[in-house]
Amino acid sequence: MNLEPIRTIKRQTLARITELTEQPKPSYQIDGQQVAWSEYLKQLRATVEWCNRMLVAEQPYETHSQAYT
C-alpha cells in the first residue's frame, strides 16, 4: 500500500491544527449557520488519529513463537 497520501494528509492536518491553535477563534453563529471551531479542531485531531492507525497497521511486524514438544 502506498502510504504517502496518508502521510500527506497527516502533515496537512497537523499544519492546520497548528494554525488554529496559534490563533484560536471563538465559535459563533451567523445567518443561522453555526461555526464551531472546537468541533472542527476535534475532527482534525480524529483525522490525525486515523492516519496514525493506518500508518501503524501497515508497518512490518515480527511474531515470535516457540513450540514445545
C-alpha positions in Angstrom: 0.0 0.0 0.0 1.3 3.5 -0.9 1.4 5.3 2.5 2.5 8.7 1.0 -1.1 10.0 0.7 -1.8 9.2 4.3 1.5 10.9 5.4 0.5 14.0 3.3 -3.0 14.1 4.9 -1.4 13.8 8.4 1.2 16.6 7.6 -1.5 18.9 6.2 -3.9 18.2 9.1 -1.1 18.9 11.7 -0.3 22.2 9.9 -4.0 23.2 10.1 -4.1 22.3 13.8 -1.0 24.4 14.4 -2.7 27.4 12.6 -5.9 27.1 14.6 -4.1 26.7 18.0 -1.7 29.6 17.3 -4.6 32.0 16.7 -7.7 30.4 18.4 -11.1 31.7 17.3 -14.4 31.6 19.2 -17.4 29.7 17.9 -20.1 31.8 16.5 -23.4 31.8 14.6 -24.1 34.0 11.6 -27.1 34.0 9.3 -28.4 30.8 11.0 -25.1 28.9 10.4 -23.1 27.7 13.3 -19.3 27.8 13.1 -17.9 25.6 15.9 -14.1 25.9 15.9 -13.7 23.5 18.8 -15.7 20.9 16.9 -13.6 21.4 13.8 -10.4 21.0 15.9 -11.8 17.8 17.3 -12.4 16.5 13.8 -8.9 17.4 12.8 -7.5 15.5 15.7 -9.6 12.5 14.8 -8.1 12.6 11.3 -4.6 12.6 12.7 -5.5 9.6 14.9 -6.9 7.8 11.8 -3.7 8.5 9.9 -1.6 7.1 12.8 -3.7 3.9 12.9 -3.3 3.5 9.1 0.4 4.0 9.2 0.9 1.7 12.2 -1.2 -1.0 10.6 1.0 -1.1 7.5 4.3 -1.3 9.4 6.1 -4.6 9.2 6.0 -6.6 12.3 7.5 -9.8 13.7 5.8 -12.6 15.5 7.8 -14.8 17.8 6.6 -18.2 18.7 8.0 -21.2 20.4 7.0 -24.8 20.0 7.0 -27.3 22.9 7.5 -31.0 22.3 
